């Protein structure tokens, strides 16, 4: 691609944004004109996917998709707000939130990256310091707020709205947060049969397909992945299992690629992870499939603990066995780590965990 790369920070061999500002006089800036868009369906930007289940893909977004996303309900919600969000500019969601804020003329507080154990506390400190009113994050932080006393020290009285996305936040935690943050509106945003392709009705679990003016064009220089992502009618196959209820609201269950195959039964890691995180000592949990000669795969849990909390592997095995069907039992055991590896977008890096415990 014949393009000029401009970096935000200083990087050898590339022109930085600061260099651009310093090397152009005010007349040039005043006379600047945007390049006309001849074809709204051409690529406007290329951003990375989150890379939760593998290497991030370069996602192509058209001018039309970008325009529709910039003037979506998210932009309207941000208007006149002071905003903070944890998704970074490294991936698609963080970039779109940045465009939404620009369109809404909202104030955005840019916080430093942090994937340490004190991440949640630091974000609360930023919210308190800058009197943030609109906040977007993932379920990991919401679970910590629900399970700890952090909100007693940081009541977040300025907040009006929290947008939680990226994975399913259990109703149990939503109810706890509603009591702890009664002044905040918590919004959790997240179908065909995977095996047959049959269109399903309400409350039936299948793969979520969608079509609309904000979908991507495809993956840059990856025609095979692009072909897999779309069907012949142009519907995008998300790779997410979910369902919609009688009111038309859509709920996420798990990623199809994350499912564990035990004796020809599909086991949802998210279902097991949800039970594990109900234990007061568990901060984060990831469940992976470990190869087994006879049963195909056995579920294994990898967890990190809350500060100053303890739990044994057997206690967690018993917890899952008590609350879930036999095929969900942690037959490959439990591993307790100081921290779970994270992707650049802050999600749990399951690919790295699989490599750590490959048998």
C-alpha positions in Angstrom: 0.0 0.0 0.0 1.4 3.4 -1.0 0.6 5.3 2.2 2.4 7.5 4.7 2.6 6.3 8.2 2.3 8.9 11.0 2.8 7.7 14.6 1.4 9.1 17.8 4.6 8.6 19.8 8.2 9.0 18.6 9.4 6.0 16.6 12.6 5.8 14.6 12.1 6.0 10.8 8.6 7.4 11.0 7.1 10.9 11.2 5.2 11.6 14.4 2.0 13.6 14.8 4.1 16.2 16.7 6.5 16.4 13.7 3.5 17.1 11.4 2.3 20.0 13.6 5.8 21.5 14.0 6.8 21.3 10.3 3.6 23.0 8.8 3.0 26.7 9.2 -0.4 28.2 10.1 -1.2 29.1 6.4 -0.9 25.5 5.3 -3.1 24.4 8.2 -5.7 27.1 7.3 -5.7 26.0 3.6 -5.9 22.3 4.4 -8.7 20.5 2.5 -9.9 16.9 3.1 -9.4 14.5 0.3 -12.8 14.0 -1.5 -14.4 10.6 -1.1 -15.3 9.4 -4.5 -16.6 6.0 -3.5 -18.1 5.6 0.0 -17.7 1.9 -0.2 -13.9 2.1 -0.4 -11.7 1.4 2.7 -11.6 4.3 5.1 -9.4 2.7 7.8 -7.9 -0.6 8.7 -8.1 -1.6 12.4 -7.2 -4.7 14.3 -9.7 -7.2 15.8 -9.2 -8.0 19.5 -7.2 -11.2 18.9 -8.8 -13.0 21.8 -8.7 -16.5 20.2 -5.6 -16.0 17.9 -3.6 -13.4 16.0 -5.5 -10.1 15.5 -6.9 -9.7 12.0 -6.6 -6.4 10.0 -10.3 -5.4 9.6 -11.2 -3.1 6.7 -13.9 -0.5 7.4 -15.5 1.5 4.6 -16.4 5.2 4.6 -20.1 4.3 4.8 -19.6 2.0 7.8 -17.5 4.5 9.6 -20.0 7.3 8.9 -22.9 5.2 10.2 -20.9 4.2 13.3 -19.9 7.8 14.0 -23.5 9.0 14.0 -24.9 6.0 15.9 -26.7 6.0 19.2 -23.3 5.8 21.0 -22.4 9.3 19.7 -25.7 10.7 20.9 -25.2 9.1 24.3 -21.8 10.7 24.7 -22.9 14.3 24.0 -22.1 16.7 26.9 -20.4 13.9 28.8 -16.9 13.4 30.2 -15.8 10.0 28.9 -13.3 7.3 29.8 -13.1 3.9 28.3 -10.6 1.0 28.7 -10.5 -0.3 25.1 -7.4 1.2 23.5 -6.7 2.5 20.0 -4.9 -0.8 19.3 -8.2 -2.4 18.2 -11.5 -1.7 16.5 -13.7 -0.9 19.5 -11.4 1.7 20.9 -11.0 3.4 17.6 -14.8 3.5 17.1 -15.4 5.0 20.6 -12.8 7.7 19.8 -14.7 8.6 16.6 -18.0 8.6 18.5 -16.6 11.1 21.1 -15.3 13.4 18.3 -18.7 13.4 16.6 -20.5 14.1 19.9 -18.0 16.9 20.9 -17.6 15.0 24.2 -14.6 15.3 26.5 -12.5 12.2 26.6 -10.0 11.6 29.4 -7.1 9.5 28.0 -5.8 7.1 30.7 -2.5 5.2 30.6 -2.5 1.5 29.7 -2.5 -0.8 32.6 -3.0 -4.6 32.8 -1.8 -5.0 36.4 -3.9 -6.2 39.4 -4.6 -2.6 40.5 -6.1 -1.8 37.1 -9.7 -1.5 38.5 -8.6 0.8 41.4 -6.7 3.0 38.9 -9.7 3.4 36.7 -11.8 4.3 39.7 -9.3 6.9 40.7 -9.4 8.5 37.2 -13.2 8.5 37.3 -13.2 10.3 40.7 -10.4 12.7 39.7 -12.0 13.9 36.5 -15.6 13.5 37.5 -16.3 11.1 34.6 -19.9 10.7 33.6 -19.7 8.0 30.8 -17.6 4.9 31.1 -17.0 1.9 28.9 -15.2 -1.3 29.9 -15.3 -5.1 30.0 -16.9 -7.6 32.4 -13.6 -8.3 34.2 -13.6 -4.9 35.8 -17.3 -5.0 36.5 -16.9 -8.4 38.3 -14.2 -6.9 40.5 -16.4 -4.0 41.4 -19.1 -6.4 42.3 -17.0 -8.8 44.4 -14.8 -6.3 46.3 -15.3 -3.2 48.5 -13.6 -0.8 46.0 -16.8 1.2 45.6 -16.9 1.9 49.3 -13.7 4.0 48.9 -14.5 5.2 45.3 -18.4 5.6 45.1 -18.1 7.0 41.6 -20.9 9.6 42.2 -20.3 11.4 39.0 -21.0 8.4 36.8 -24.3 8.3 34.8 -23.7 5.4 32.4 -21.5 2.4 32.1 -21.3 0.5 28.8 -20.0 -3.1 29.5 -19.2 -5.2 26.4 -16.8 -7.8 25.1 -18.2 -10.8 26.9 -21.3 -11.8 28.9 -21.8 -10.2 32.4 -23.9 -12.6 34.5 -27.2 -11.3 35.8 -26.0 -12.0 39.3 -23.3 -9.4 39.0 -25.6 -6.9 37.2 -28.0 -7.1 40.2 -25.1 -6.5 42.7 -23.8 -3.5 40.7 -27.4 -2.1 40.4 -27.4 -2.0 44.2 -23.9 -0.6 44.6 -24.4 2.0 41.9 -28.1 2.9 41.9 -27.4 6.3 40.2 -25.7 4.6 37.2 -27.4 3.1 34.1 -25.5 -0.2 33.3 -25.8 -1.2 29.6 -24.6 -4.7 28.6 -24.3 -5.0 24.8 -23.2 -7.9 23.2 -29.6 -16.7 15.0 -28.9 -19.8 13.1 -28.2 -23.4 14.2 -24.4 -23.9 14.1 -24.7 -27.5 12.6 -27.6 -27.2 10.2 -27.7 -23.5 9.2 -31.4 -23.4 10.1 -32.8 -20.1 11.2 -33.8 -20.3 14.9 -36.5 -18.7 16.9 -36.6 -17.0 20.3 -34.6 -18.5 23.2 -32.8 -21.0 20.9 -29.0 -20.9 21.0 -27.1 -20.6 17.7 -24.5 -18.6 15.9 -25.3 -14.8 15.7 -25.3 -13.5 12.2 -25.9 -9.8 11.4 -26.2 -7.5 8.5 -26.4 -3.7 8.5 -24.7 -0.4 7.5 -21.9 -0.6 10.0 -20.4 -4.0 9.2 -16.8 -4.4 7.9 -15.8 -5.0 4.3 -13.5 -7.9 5.2 -10.0 -8.7 6.4 -7.0 -7.1 4.7 -4.9 -9.5 2.6 -6.8 -12.4 4.1 -9.4 -13.6 1.6 -9.9 -17.0 3.2 -10.9 -15.4 6.6 -13.1 -13.0 4.7 -14.9 -15.7 2.8 -15.5 -17.6 6.0 -16.9 -14.5 7.7 -19.7 -13.8 5.1 -22.4 -16.0 3.6 -23.7 -15.6 0.0 -26.4 -13.1 1.1 -23.8 -10.8 2.7 -24.6 -11.7 6.3 -21.6 -11.5 8.7 -21.0 -14.7 10.8 -19.8 -13.4 14.1 -18.5 -16.7 15.5 -20.4 -16.0 18.7 -23.0 -18.3 20.1 -26.1 -16.5 21.5 -29.8 -16.2 21.4 -32.5 -13.6 21.5 -35.4 -13.5 23.9 -39.1 -12.8 23.4 -38.4 -9.1 23.6 -35.9 -9.3 20.8 -32.9 -8.6 23.1 -29.7 -10.5 22.1 -27.6 -12.4 24.6 -24.0 -13.8 24.2 -23.2 -17.3 25.3 -19.6 -18.0 24.1 -17.3 -18.0 21.1 -17.8 -21.1 18.9 -14.1 -21.6 18.6 -13.7 -21.7 22.4 -16.0 -24.7 22.8 -14.4 -27.8 24.4 -15.3 -31.2 22.8 -15.8 -33.8 25.5 -17.1 -37.2 24.2 -18.8 -35.4 21.3 -20.5 -33.0 23.7 -19.9 -29.3 23.2 -18.8 -27.8 26.6 -19.0 -24.0 27.0 -16.0 -22.6 28.8 -17.9 -19.4 29.7 -20.5 -21.5 31.6 -17.7 -23.0 33.8 -15.9 -19.7 34.1 -19.1 -18.0 35.4 -19.4 -20.6 38.2 -15.7 -20.3 39.1 -15.9 -16.5 39.5 -18.8 -16.8 42.0 -16.2 -18.0 44.5 -15.1 -15.0 46.6 -11.4 -15.8 46.2 -11.4 -16.0 42.3 -10.6 -12.8 40.5 -10.4 -14.1 36.9 -10.9 -17.5 35.3 -10.2 -19.1 32.0 -11.2 -22.6 31.0 -9.5 -24.5 28.2 -9.7 -27.9 26.6 -6.8 -30.3 27.2 -6.3 -33.2 24.8 -7.4 -36.7 26.1 -6.7 -39.9 24.2 -10.2 -41.3 24.8 -12.5 -38.4 25.6 -11.1 -35.9 23.0 -10.7 -33.0 25.5 -11.0 -32.5 29.2 -11.8 -29.0 30.7 -9.0 -27.3 32.7 -9.4 -24.1 34.7 -6.7 -21.5 35.1 -7.5 -18.8 37.7 -6.0 -15.8 39.5 -7.1 -14.8 43.0 -8.3 -11.7 44.7 -5.8 -10.0 46.9 -5.3 -11.7 50.3 -7.7 -14.5 49.4 -7.0 -18.2 49.2 -8.7 -21.3 47.8 -7.5 -24.8 46.9 -7.7 -26.5 43.5 -10.0 -29.2 44.9 -12.4 -26.6 46.3 -12.9 -25.1 42.8 -13.2 -28.6 41.3 -15.9 -29.4 43.8 -17.7 -26.0 43.1 -18.0 -26.8 39.4 -19.1 -30.4 40.1 -21.8 -29.2 42.5 -23.3 -26.6 40.1 -22.9 -28.0 36.6 -23.5 -31.2 34.6 -21.0 -34.0 34.6 -19.6 -33.1 31.2 -18.4 -29.8 32.7 -16.3 -31.3 35.5 -12.8 -30.0 35.6 -11.3 -33.4 34.7 -7.9 -31.8 33.7 -7.7 -30.0 37.0 -7.1 -26.4 38.1 -4.1 -24.2 37.9 -3.7 -21.0 40.1 -1.5 -18.2 38.7 -0.5 -14.8 40.1 -1.9 -13.2 37.0 -3.6 -14.5 33.8 -1.9 -13.4 30.6 -3.8 -10.6 28.8 -4.0 -9.5 25.2 -3.1 -6.0 24.1 -6.9 -5.2 24.4 -7.0 -6.3 28.0 -8.8 -9.6 27.4 -7.7 -12.9 28.8 -5.2 -14.4 26.3 -6.5 -18.0 26.0 -4.2 -18.8 23.1 -1.2 -18.1 25.4 -2.8 -20.1 28.2 -3.3 -23.1 25.9 0.4 -22.9 24.9 1.4 -22.7 28.6 -0.4 -25.9 29.4 -0.2 -27.9 26.2 0.2 -31.6 26.9 
